[in-house]
Amino acid sequence: MNVGACTHRGLAKSRNEDTIVVGQWLCWTAESNAMLLAAEVDPGVPLVVAAADGLGGHLAGDRASQYVAARLVSGSPALSDPRRISALLTDVGAEIFNMGNEDPHYNGMGSTVVGLVLTRGQAFAFNVGDSPIFEFRNGLLTQLSTPDELSVTSGGSAGAITPSLGPHGADIAPH
């Protein structure tokens, strides 16, 4: 299986706080990057493909996204259905929240996450935050995820913090 991945710091951030997961492989960098990976798939183990985006403007967003990605990798063997995926993400949100309460260098850190878990004959999309996931099939691009973003009546962004892993503890609703 070939997987393409690309991150970019965006226009508002001074550095890239993204972490990419493909199977057991993690990548994070302060610069933007693009890559194509050939992933060997063990049909007995769920394959996670995800991007975690650290919250800019908060302490340790890069650390939060790396933590989310590492927990997805370590938890991947058990991610066989949406309930287990949601439970893992809820646990990760509480863990990041606790890390922030225990260490002032991490206070308020958080990350959004979007991804796909591939199992035998099934695919489960998930997200927490404003990062979307799309499906490209038969020449059509369709958004699969429900973005957790606040909007204003003009249709623009409200500029508020959207649900994410970390700052809200376990009070999130992965979907």
N, C-alpha and C positions, 0 to 999 in steps of 0.2 A: 504494500500500500504506500502511495506517495502522499505526503502531507505538506502543503505550503503554509508558511507562517511569516507574518510581517508585523512589526511593531513600529510605532512612531511616538515620540514624546508629545506631539501635538503642539498647538500654537501657544497654549497658556503655561505649559510646564517648562522649567529650566532644564529638567533632565527626565529621562525615560524611567518610569517606575513599573514597567510591565514585566511579567514573567510568563513564559510559554511552557506548556506541558504537552508532550507527545509520548504516550506510553510511559516509560521510565526515564525519559529525557527531559531535562529542564534547561531553559535558557533565559538569562536576564542580562541586560547590558544597559549602560548609561546612554548609549547611542542608539539610533534607529537601526534596524537590521531587517533583512529578508533572508529566508532560507527555504530550501526544499529538502525534505527528509524522506528517506525510504525506511519505513517502520515495519519490522517483522511483527506479525500478529500471532500470538498464541491464542487459538480459538477458545481455550478454557479460561482465559483471564480477561476481564473487561479492559478495553483500551480506552484511556482517557485522553482527549484532545481538548485543551483549554487555554484560555488567556486570563490571567489575573492582572488587574490594573490598580496599582496603589493609588490611594487618594492623594492628589496633589494639594499642597497647601496645609497638609497635616504632617506631623512628625512620622518618620520612618515608613512612608508609603511603600518604598521599595522592599523593606523588610517584611511588611504585611503581605505583599503579593508573592514574595518568595516562600513565605510560610504557607499560604493557601496552596500554592502549587506543590510544595513538598508533601503536604497532607493528602492532596489528591493522589499523588503517586503512591504514598504508603498505604492509603486506604483503597486503592483501585481493585485489589482482588475481591473485596466485598461489595463492590458497587454493581449489583446485579439487577436492581430495579429502582424506580423513582423514589420510593420510600427511603431506601438506604442512602441514596445520593443526598436527599434532603436532610436526613439525620446527620450525615457527615458534615455538610455545609453548616448546619446549625451548631454542631460541636465546634467547628473551626471558628465561627463567629464568636462564640463564648470564650474560646482559648485566646484569641487575639485581644478581646476586650480585657481579659484577666492579665495578659502580658502588659497592656497599657496601664492598668491599675497598679501593677507591681513595680514597674520601672518608668520613671518620669521621662526617659528618653523615647519611650514608645507610647506615651499618653495620647489617646485620640487617634492612633494609627488605624488604618483600615484599607480594604481593598474590595473592588468589585470583582466578579468572576463570571465568565461565560464559557460554556463548553458542551461537549458531546461525549457520552459514554457508549461505546460500541460493544455489544455482547453477541452471543450466537443468535443471529437472525433478528436482532433488535438494536435500535439506536434511541438513546434518551438524551434530549437537549435540556440544558439547565442554565439558569442565570440568576445572579443577585446583583442588582445595580443597573446602570444605564448602558452596558455593553450588549449589543444585539447579536443574535445568531441567525444565520440565513441558510436556506436550502436552495441549491441550484439544480433544477431538474427540468429536462425537456426545454431548455432555453429560457426558463423563467426563474427569476430570483424572488424568493418569498421569505419574509421574516417569520421565524418560528417562535422567537422569544417575545415575552411581554416586558417591555422596558420599565424599569422602576424609576421613572423620572417625573418630576413635577413640572407642569407647564402653566403658562400664563395665558390669558385670553387672546393675546396677539399671536399665539402659536409658537412663541420663542421659549427659551429655557427660563425657568424661574431663578436659576442661580443658586439653588438650595442643595444641600447634601441629600443625595438619594440613598435609599437603603443600601447597605454594604456590610461586609463582614468585618467585625471589630468594634466600631464605635457604639453599636447598638446592643452589644452582648449577644445573647441568644434570641433577641426579639427581632427576628427576621423571618421571611417566608420565602425560602428558595422555591423556584418554579421552573 
